[in-house]
Amino acid sequence: MCLRFVFLLVTRLAAWSRLRLREESWKDAEILLLRHQLAVLRRQLGARPKPSWADRALIVALVSVIPRARRASLPMIVTPDTILRWHRDIVRRRWAARSRRKRPGGPAIHRNVRGLVLRLARENPGWGYRRIHGELAGLGICLAPSTVWETLKKAGIDPARRRTGPTWSQFLRSQAQAILAADFFTVSLLNGTTVYVLAVIEHATRRIHILGSTAHPTGAWVTQQARNLLMDLDGQAETIKFLIRDRDTKFTATFDEAFHAAHIRILRSPVQAPRANAIMERWIGGCRRELLDRTLIWNQRHLLQVLRDYEAHHNEHRPHRSLGQAAPLKPLPGAVADLDAFRACRRHLIGGVIHEYTQVA
């Protein structure tokens, strides 16, 4: 709006300089013509005019040049009270802009003092802003406690009680090494049979274990799958402390006893709370989108073959963001040295439903 006002002011000054060179009779005739045209427009326009801020500022500036005795006879689109109100609004805006440029409060904190405050907070996580203020006072630095608090807040440093312990992400990552998650999901075969698949995932490595599939998940079958899992884990079972599962009745008491014998505690998620077992639910959703929704499963034998191939793909090739785009059982290779000689080949899995790309030797 300021640029528009400057543009209008410059163009009107240029027009005024040209008018000064004209004869008085010409100017009088032109003023009468403009007045008549303005009167015609005011009769035809029923809507109320809405000048912009730049138009208002220019009208106020031009009216202030005209003598007060001549203003009453001027044909204006607004009333004199409106002109005065516009003038007050312009003055108010100017003073408001000046007040915003001034920094509220006391003088700014010195950059060396600010650096010292942040250093004390970084080197002493248990110190609050009051403790830091006391240390500064002992060094001869006169500073208000609120200034210390504001400096820490602007730097994004939490209060002392939040800086002493680990964050939620650090806590969950440290506990992930000791957590397994298990769940059932169903697959509909072409013959109309519904098959139940039991899968377990390791929170830390995102490694998946597809334990088996059956049309009738009895207690004995589920318990045997738990024993098979503990045998597959071998030495890793000693680091596992928790198993997360839902409250499905297919998880029998004997299933829990198999893990209790290995000193693994069972954590049952709340009713209708899939987010409590989010990592397992996410894998099941990915398995459906990437595999089951794109494949016709003929029978249970075909299902197990497809799931085993997908299990190998997930554990040995599929990238995971939580692992830095590495696979659970395969770290990332080194950086490519020669991009001109680099070539990649594609390998089909499960009839071309899934593709894997590897570097040509």
C-alpha contacts under 8 A as a table, 3 or more apart, distances in Angstrom:
res1	aa1	res2	aa2	distance
1	M	4	R	5.05
1	M	5	F	6.24
1	M	53	W	6.86
1	M	54	A	6.02
2	C	5	F	5.04
2	C	6	V	6.23
2	C	54	A	6.92
3	L	6	V	5.11
3	L	7	F	6.13
4	R	7	F	5.03
4	R	8	L	6.16
4	R	54	A	6.10
5	F	8	L	5.14
5	F	9	L	6.06
5	F	54	A	4.47
5	F	55	D	7.11
5	F	57	A	7.17
5	F	58	L	6.91
6	V	9	L	5.07
6	V	10	V	6.12
7	F	10	V	5.28
7	F	11	T	6.21
8	L	11	T	5.23
8	L	12	R	6.07
8	L	54	A	7.72
8	L	55	D	7.97
8	L	58	L	7.27
9	L	12	R	5.23
9	L	13	L	6.15
9	L	58	L	6.62
10	V	13	L	5.17
10	V	14	A	6.24
11	T	14	A	5.12
11	T	15	A	6.26
12	R	15	A	4.98
12	R	16	W	6.10
13	L	16	W	4.96
13	L	17	S	6.22
14	A	17	S	5.18
14	A	18	R	6.48
15	A	18	R	5.18
15	A	19	L	6.30
16	W	19	L	5.00
16	W	20	R	6.42
17	S	20	R	5.34
17	S	21	L	7.10
18	R	21	L	5.57
18	R	22	R	7.13
19	L	22	R	5.34
19	L	27	K	7.25
20	R	23	E	7.96
22	R	26	W	6.66
22	R	27	K	6.84
23	E	26	W	5.43
23	E	27	K	6.50
24	E	27	K	5.14
24	E	28	D	6.17
25	S	28	D	5.15
25	S	29	A	6.19
26	W	29	A	5.21
26	W	30	E	6.15
27	K	30	E	5.04
27	K	31	I	6.11
28	D	31	I	5.14
28	D	32	L	6.23
29	A	32	L	5.16
29	A	33	L	6.14
30	E	33	L	5.01
30	E	34	L	6.15
31	I	34	L	5.12
31	I	35	R	6.11
32	L	35	R	5.10
32	L	36	H	6.19
33	L	36	H	5.21
33	L	37	Q	6.26
34	L	37	Q	5.12
34	L	38	L	6.07
35	R	38	L	5.06
35	R	39	A	6.18
35	R	75	P	6.74
36	H	39	A	5.07
36	H	40	V	6.29
37	Q	40	V	5.07
37	Q	41	L	6.25
38	L	41	L	5.11
38	L	42	R	6.15
38	L	75	P	7.65
39	A	42	R	5.14
39	A	43	R	6.38
39	A	75	P	7.75
40	V	43	R	5.27
40	V	44	Q	6.41
41	L	44	Q	5.14
41	L	45	L	5.98
42	R	45	L	5.44
42	R	46	G	7.67
42	R	77	I	7.76
43	R	46	G	7.36
45	L	48	R	7.73
49	P	77	I	7.47
51	P	54	A	7.96
51	P	55	D	5.62
51	P	56	R	6.32
52	S	55	D	5.15
52	S	56	R	6.25
53	W	56	R	5.09
53	W	57	A	6.24
54	A	57	A	5.14
54	A	58	L	6.23
55	D	58	L	5.20
55	D	59	I	6.17
56	R	59	I	5.19
56	R	60	V	6.18
56	R	86	W	6.66
57	A	60	V	5.21
57	A	61	A	6.18
57	A	86	W	7.51
57	A	87	H	7.65
57	A	90	I	7.35
58	L	61	A	5.04
58	L	62	L	6.18
59	I	62	L	5.21
59	I	63	V	6.02
59	I	83	I	7.97
60	V	63	V	5.20
60	V	64	S	6.17
60	V	83	I	6.31
60	V	86	W	7.29
60	V	87	H	6.46
61	A	64	S	5.35
61	A	65	V	6.86
62	L	65	V	5.36
62	L	66	I	6.88
63	V	66	I	5.31
63	V	71	R	7.42
64	S	67	P	7.53
66	I	70	R	6.69
66	I	71	R	6.67
67	P	70	R	5.48
67	P	71	R	6.60
68	R	71	R	5.30
68	R	72	A	7.56
69	A	72	A	6.56
70	R	73	S	5.79
70	R	74	L	6.85
71	R	74	L	5.32
76	M	79	T	6.98
78	V	82	T	6.21
78	V	83	I	7.23
79	T	82	T	5.27
79	T	83	I	6.66
80	P	83	I	5.02
80	P	84	L	6.38
81	D	84	L	5.12
81	D	85	R	6.16
82	T	85	R	4.98
82	T	86	W	6.12
83	I	86	W	5.14
83	I	87	H	6.26
84	L	87	H	5.03
84	L	88	R	6.27
85	R	88	R	5.10
85	R	89	D	6.15
86	W	89	D	4.98
86	W	90	I	6.24
87	H	90	I	5.17
87	H	91	V	6.34
88	R	91	V	5.13
88	R	92	R	6.07
89	D	92	R	5.02
89	D	93	R	6.13
90	I	93	R	5.15
90	I	94	R	6.26
91	V	94	R	5.14
91	V	95	W	6.35
92	R	95	W	5.32
92	R	96	A	6.06
93	R	96	A	5.04
93	R	97	A	6.13
94	R	97	A	5.24
94	R	98	R	6.39
95	W	98	R	5.04
95	W	99	S	6.21
96	A	99	S	5.12
96	A	100	R	6.26
97	A	100	R	5.18
97	A	101	R	6.45
98	R	101	R	5.24
98	R	102	K	6.77
99	S	102	K	5.31
100	R	103	R	7.23
109	I	113	V	6.74
109	I	114	R	6.48
109	I	147	T	7.94
110	H	113	V	5.25
110	H	114	R	6.19
111	R	114	R	4.99
111	R	115	G	6.12
112	N	115	G	5.09
112	N	116	L	6.20
113	V	116	L	4.99
113	V	117	V	6.22
114	R	117	V	5.12
114	R	118	L	6.36
114	R	151	T	6.97
115	G	118	L	5.22
115	G	119	R	6.05
116	L	119	R	4.93
116	L	120	L	6.13
117	V	120	L	5.26
117	V	121	A	6.33
117	V	132	I	6.99
117	V	148	V	7.00
117	V	151	T	7.70
117	V	152	L	7.69
118	L	121	A	5.11
118	L	122	R	6.07
118	L	151	T	7.97
118	L	152	L	6.86
118	L	155	A	7.93
119	R	122	R	5.05
119	R	123	E	6.03
120	L	123	E	5.28
120	L	124	N	5.85
120	L	132	I	6.75
121	A	124	N	5.26
121	A	125	P	5.90
121	A	127	W	6.51
121	A	128	G	7.72
121	A	132	I	7.35
122	R	125	P	6.06
124	N	127	W	5.62
125	P	160	A	6.00
125	P	163	R	5.59
125	P	164	T	5.55
126	G	160	A	5.08
126	G	161	R	6.89
126	G	163	R	6.99
126	G	164	T	5.74
127	W	130	R	7.82
127	W	131	R	5.58
127	W	132	I	6.41
127	W	160	A	5.62
128	G	131	R	5.31
128	G	132	I	6.30
128	G	159	P	6.23
128	G	160	A	4.95
129	Y	132	I	5.00
129	Y	133	H	5.98
129	Y	145	P	6.76
129	Y	148	V	5.92
129	Y	149	W	5.50
129	Y	152	L	7.83
129	Y	159	P	7.81
130	R	133	H	4.97
130	R	134	G	6.26
130	R	145	P	6.23
131	R	134	G	5.11
131	R	135	E	6.34
132	I	135	E	5.07
132	I	136	L	6.26
132	I	148	V	7.57
133	H	136	L	5.13
133	H	137	A	6.22
133	H	143	L	7.21
133	H	144	A	7.48
133	H	145	P	5.73
133	H	148	V	6.60
134	G	137	A	5.01
134	G	138	G	6.29
135	E	138	G	5.07
135	E	139	L	6.48
136	L	139	L	5.00
136	L	140	G	6.46
136	L	141	I	5.28
136	L	142	C	7.35
136	L	143	L	7.67
137	A	140	G	5.06
137	A	141	I	5.18
137	A	142	C	6.01
137	A	143	L	7.51
138	G	141	I	7.42
143	L	147	T	6.76
143	L	148	V	7.49
144	A	147	T	5.27
144	A	148	V	6.81
145	P	148	V	5.18
145	P	149	W	6.34
146	S	149	W	4.97
146	S	150	E	6.05
147	T	150	E	5.06
147	T	151	T	6.08
148	V	151	T	5.12
148	V	152	L	6.31
149	W	152	L	5.25
149	W	153	K	6.17
150	E	153	K	5.01
150	E	154	K	6.12
151	T	154	K	5.30
151	T	155	A	6.32
152	L	155	A	5.15
152	L	156	G	6.38
152	L	157	I	5.29
152	L	158	D	7.49
153	K	156	G	5.11
153	K	157	I	5.75
153	K	158	D	7.06
154	K	157	I	7.66
158	D	162	R	5.98
158	D	163	R	6.25
159	P	162	R	5.53
159	P	163	R	6.46
160	A	163	R	5.04
160	A	164	T	6.27
161	R	164	T	5.68
161	R	165	G	7.42
162	R	165	G	6.32
163	R	166	P	7.42
166	P	170	Q	5.80
166	P	171	F	6.01
167	T	170	Q	5.16
167	T	171	F	6.06
168	W	171	F	5.00
168	W	172	L	6.08
169	S	172	L	5.25
169	S	173	R	6.07
170	Q	173	R	5.17
170	Q	174	S	6.10
171	F	174	S	5.22
171	F	175	Q	6.26
172	L	175	Q	5.10
172	L	176	A	5.93
173	R	176	A	5.05
173	R	177	Q	7.46
173	R	204	A	7.28
174	S	177	Q	6.50
175	Q	178	A	5.70
175	Q	179	I	6.90
176	A	179	I	5.28
176	A	202	E	7.96
176	A	203	H	5.13
176	A	204	A	4.73
177	Q	202	E	7.86
177	Q	203	H	6.69
177	Q	204	A	4.89
177	Q	205	T	7.94
177	Q	239	T	7.12
177	Q	240	I	7.00
178	A	203	H	7.90
178	A	204	A	7.80
178	A	239	T	5.68
178	A	240	I	4.14
178	A	241	K	4.96
178	A	242	F	6.17
179	I	202	E	6.48
179	I	203	H	5.75
179	I	204	A	7.51
179	I	240	I	5.90
179	I	241	K	6.24
179	I	242	F	4.88
179	I	243	L	5.83
179	I	244	I	7.38
180	L	200	V	6.79
180	L	201	I	5.86
180	L	202	E	4.85
180	L	203	H	5.99
180	L	240	I	7.17
180	L	242	F	6.21
180	L	243	L	4.65
180	L	244	I	6.17
181	A	200	V	5.50
181	A	201	I	5.40
181	A	202	E	6.64
181	A	203	H	7.30
181	A	243	L	5.42
181	A	244	I	4.53
181	A	245	R	6.05
181	A	277	N	7.01
181	A	279	I	7.78
181	A	280	M	6.14
182	A	198	L	7.26
182	A	199	A	5.76
182	A	200	V	4.32
182	A	201	I	6.59
182	A	243	L	7.17
182	A	244	I	6.23
182	A	245	R	5.28
182	A	280	M	6.83
183	D	198	L	5.98
183	D	199	A	5.86
183	D	200	V	6.72
183	D	245	R	6.10
183	D	246	D	7.08
183	D	280	M	7.00
184	F	196	Y	6.37
184	F	197	V	5.51
184	F	198	L	4.67
184	F	199	A	6.52
185	F	196	Y	5.81
185	F	197	V	5.43
185	F	198	L	6.81
185	F	284	I	7.32
186	T	194	T	6.49
186	T	195	V	5.58
186	T	196	Y	4.64
186	T	197	V	6.10
187	V	194	T	5.75
187	V	195	V	5.25
187	V	196	Y	6.53
187	V	197	V	7.52
187	V	292	L	7.81
188	S	192	G	6.35
188	S	193	T	5.90
188	S	194	T	4.65
188	S	195	V	6.38
188	S	297	I	7.80
189	L	192	G	5.46
189	L	193	T	5.35
189	L	194	T	6.33
189	L	195	V	7.44
189	L	296	L	7.64
189	L	297	I	5.41
189	L	298	W	5.87
189	L	299	N	6.01
189	L	300	Q	7.63
190	L	193	T	7.32
190	L	296	L	7.08
190	L	297	I	6.22
190	L	298	W	5.38
190	L	299	N	7.17
191	N	298	W	7.27
191	N	299	N	7.51
193	T	215	A	7.49
194	T	215	A	6.28
195	V	213	S	6.45
195	V	214	T	5.50
195	V	215	A	4.48
195	V	216	H	7.77
195	V	300	Q	7.42
196	Y	213	S	5.45
196	Y	214	T	5.41
196	Y	215	A	5.84
196	Y	216	H	7.56
196	Y	217	P	7.01
197	V	210	I	7.56
197	V	211	L	7.64
197	V	212	G	5.87
197	V	213	S	4.28
197	V	214	T	6.69
198	L	210	I	6.24
198	L	211	L	5.62
198	L	212	G	5.77
198	L	213	S	6.38
199	A	208	I	7.11
199	A	209	H	5.61
199	A	210	I	4.41
199	A	211	L	5.63
199	A	212	G	7.52
200	V	208	I	5.88
200	V	209	H	5.04
200	V	210	I	6.45
200	V	211	L	7.37
200	V	280	M	7.52
201	I	206	R	6.03
201	I	207	R	5.65
201	I	208	I	4.42
201	I	209	H	6.06
201	I	279	I	7.96
201	I	280	M	6.44
202	E	205	T	5.78
202	E	206	R	5.06
202	E	207	R	5.36
202	E	208	I	6.58
203	H	206	R	5.32
203	H	207	R	7.76
203	H	279	I	7.30
205	T	323	L	7.53
205	T	328	P	5.28
205	T	329	L	7.95
206	R	315	N	7.82
206	R	328	P	5.85
207	R	314	H	7.65
207	R	315	N	5.57
207	R	328	P	5.43
207	R	329	L	7.40
208	I	311	E	6.56
208	I	314	H	7.40
208	I	315	N	6.67
209	H	229	L	7.84
209	H	311	E	7.23
210	I	307	L	7.42
210	I	308	R	7.40
210	I	311	E	7.05
211	L	225	Q	5.96
211	L	228	N	7.71
211	L	229	L	7.07
212	G	225	Q	7.21
212	G	304	L	7.44
213	S	300	Q	7.50
213	S	304	L	7.13
214	T	217	P	5.90
214	T	300	Q	7.74
217	P	221	W	6.13
217	P	222	V	6.41
217	P	250	K	6.70
218	T	221	W	5.27
218	T	222	V	6.30
218	T	250	K	7.04
219	G	222	V	5.23
219	G	223	T	6.10
219	G	250	K	6.74
219	G	251	F	7.30
219	G	252	T	5.81
219	G	254	T	7.26
219	G	255	F	7.40
220	A	223	T	5.18
220	A	224	Q	6.20
221	W	224	Q	5.18
221	W	225	Q	6.37
222	V	225	Q	5.16
222	V	226	A	6.44
222	V	250	K	7.49
222	V	251	F	7.02
222	V	252	T	7.75
222	V	255	F	6.39
223	T	226	A	5.10
223	T	227	R	6.45
223	T	252	T	7.80
223	T	254	T	6.05
223	T	255	F	4.50
223	T	258	A	6.98
224	Q	227	R	5.11
224	Q	228	N	6.22
225	Q	228	N	4.99
225	Q	229	L	6.22
226	A	229	L	5.12
226	A	230	L	6.40
226	A	255	F	6.43
226	A	258	A	6.61
226	A	259	F	7.45
227	R	230	L	5.17
227	R	231	M	6.31
227	R	258	A	6.54
228	N	231	M	5.11
228	N	232	D	6.26
229	L	232	D	5.04
229	L	233	L	6.21
230	L	233	L	5.13
230	L	234	D	6.34
230	L	237	A	6.53
231	M	234	D	5.17
233	L	236	Q	5.19
233	L	237	A	5.51
234	D	237	A	5.91
235	G	238	E	6.12
236	Q	239	T	5.58
236	Q	240	I	6.90
237	A	240	I	5.22
237	A	262	A	7.30
238	E	241	K	7.77
238	E	262	A	7.65
240	I	264	I	6.40
241	K	263	H	6.88
241	K	264	I	4.66
241	K	265	R	5.95
242	F	264	I	5.30
242	F	265	R	4.73
242	F	266	I	5.82
242	F	267	L	6.65
243	L	264	I	6.76
243	L	265	R	6.21
243	L	266	I	4.97
243	L	267	L	5.87
244	I	266	I	6.22
244	I	267	L	4.79
244	I	268	R	5.94
244	I	269	S	6.88
244	I	277	N	6.79
245	R	266	I	7.46
245	R	267	L	6.39
245	R	268	R	5.20
245	R	269	S	6.14
245	R	277	N	7.19
246	D	268	R	5.24
246	D	269	S	4.96
246	D	270	P	7.23
246	D	271	V	7.64
246	D	277	N	7.83
247	R	251	F	7.44
247	R	268	R	6.13
247	R	269	S	6.83
247	R	270	P	7.64
247	R	271	V	7.08
248	D	251	F	5.89
249	T	252	T	6.34
251	F	255	F	6.05
251	F	256	D	7.46
252	T	255	F	5.22
252	T	256	D	6.74
253	A	256	D	5.15
253	A	257	E	6.20
254	T	257	E	4.87
254	T	258	A	6.30
255	F	258	A	5.42
255	F	259	F	7.08
256	D	259	F	5.40
256	D	260	H	6.18
256	D	266	I	6.78
257	E	260	H	4.80
257	E	261	A	6.09
258	A	261	A	5.42
258	A	262	A	6.98
259	F	262	A	5.11
259	F	263	H	6.46
259	F	264	I	5.17
259	F	265	R	7.09
259	F	266	I	7.65
260	H	263	H	4.88
260	H	264	I	5.17
260	H	265	R	6.19
260	H	266	I	7.75
261	A	264	I	7.37
269	S	273	A	6.83
269	S	274	P	7.90
269	S	276	A	5.78
269	S	277	N	6.95
270	P	273	A	5.53
270	P	276	A	7.29
273	A	276	A	5.75
273	A	277	N	7.83
274	P	277	N	5.54
274	P	278	A	6.13
274	P	281	E	6.84
275	R	278	A	4.42
275	R	281	E	7.77
277	N	280	M	5.77
277	N	281	E	6.27
278	A	281	E	5.04
278	A	282	R	5.92
279	I	282	R	5.10
279	I	283	W	6.36
280	M	283	W	5.22
280	M	284	I	6.36
281	E	284	I	5.14
281	E	285	G	6.24
282	R	285	G	5.13
282	R	286	G	6.20
283	W	286	G	5.00
283	W	287	C	6.08
284	I	287	C	5.05
284	I	288	R	6.29
285	G	288	R	5.21
285	G	289	R	6.25
286	G	289	R	5.14
286	G	290	E	5.89
287	C	290	E	5.38
287	C	291	L	5.51
287	C	292	L	6.50
288	R	291	L	5.47
288	R	292	L	4.61
288	R	293	D	5.43
289	R	292	L	6.61
289	R	293	D	5.61
289	R	294	R	7.39
290	E	293	D	6.94
290	E	294	R	6.89
290	E	353	V	7.92
290	E	354	I	7.61
291	L	294	R	5.41
291	L	295	T	6.15
291	L	310	Y	7.80
291	L	353	V	7.04
291	L	354	I	7.76
292	L	295	T	5.29
292	L	296	L	7.53
292	L	297	I	7.93
294	R	353	V	7.13
295	T	353	V	7.61
297	I	300	Q	7.83
297	I	302	H	6.29
297	I	303	L	5.90
298	W	302	H	6.10
298	W	303	L	7.42
299	N	302	H	5.31
299	N	303	L	6.26
300	Q	303	L	4.90
300	Q	304	L	6.28
301	R	304	L	5.28
301	R	305	Q	6.36
302	H	305	Q	5.15
302	H	306	V	6.21
303	L	306	V	5.20
303	L	307	L	6.09
304	L	307	L	5.08
304	L	308	R	6.03
305	Q	308	R	5.23
305	Q	309	D	6.38
306	V	309	D	5.25
306	V	310	Y	6.25
306	V	350	I	6.49
307	L	310	Y	4.97
307	L	311	E	5.95
308	R	311	E	4.93
308	R	312	A	6.29
309	D	312	A	5.23
309	D	313	H	6.24
309	D	349	L	7.42
309	D	350	I	7.15
310	Y	313	H	4.92
310	Y	314	H	5.99
311	E	314	H	5.11
311	E	315	N	6.14
312	A	315	N	5.26
312	A	316	E	5.80
312	A	317	H	7.73
313	H	316	E	5.44
313	H	317	H	5.23
313	H	318	R	6.05
314	H	317	H	5.90
314	H	318	R	4.88
314	H	327	A	7.29
314	H	328	P	7.74
315	N	318	R	6.73
315	N	327	A	5.96
315	N	328	P	5.07
315	N	329	L	5.57
315	N	330	K	7.69
316	E	327	A	5.54
316	E	328	P	6.36
316	E	329	L	5.20
316	E	330	K	5.46
317	H	326	A	7.89
317	H	327	A	5.33
317	H	330	K	6.97
317	H	356	E	7.35
318	R	326	A	7.56
318	R	327	A	5.48
319	P	323	L	7.81
319	P	324	G	8.00
319	P	325	Q	4.50
319	P	326	A	4.93
319	P	327	A	4.93
320	H	323	L	5.35
320	H	324	G	6.52
320	H	325	Q	4.58
320	H	326	A	5.76
320	H	327	A	6.14
320	H	328	P	7.79
321	R	324	G	5.09
321	R	325	Q	4.78
321	R	326	A	7.56
322	S	325	Q	7.14
323	L	326	A	5.41
323	L	327	A	7.20
323	L	328	P	7.51
325	Q	332	L	7.69
326	A	330	K	6.65
326	A	331	P	5.42
326	A	332	L	5.35
327	A	330	K	5.04
327	A	331	P	6.25
327	A	332	L	7.62
328	P	331	P	7.58
336	V	339	L	6.37
336	V	342	F	7.58
338	D	341	A	5.67
338	D	342	F	6.37
339	L	342	F	4.90
342	F	359	Q	7.38
342	F	360	V	7.53
343	R	359	Q	5.96
343	R	360	V	5.51
344	A	357	Y	6.29
344	A	358	T	5.52
344	A	359	Q	4.50
344	A	360	V	5.44
345	C	357	Y	5.53
345	C	358	T	5.53
345	C	359	Q	6.28
345	C	360	V	6.20
346	R	355	H	6.45
346	R	356	E	5.63
346	R	357	Y	4.57
346	R	358	T	6.64
347	R	355	H	5.67
347	R	356	E	5.07
347	R	357	Y	6.22
347	R	358	T	7.90
348	H	351	G	6.49
348	H	352	G	4.66
348	H	353	V	7.32
348	H	354	I	6.19
348	H	355	H	4.98
348	H	356	E	6.61
349	L	352	G	5.23
349	L	353	V	6.28
349	L	354	I	5.11
349	L	355	H	6.03
349	L	356	E	7.56
350	I	353	V	5.65
350	I	354	I	6.53
351	G	354	I	7.81
352	G	355	H	6.46
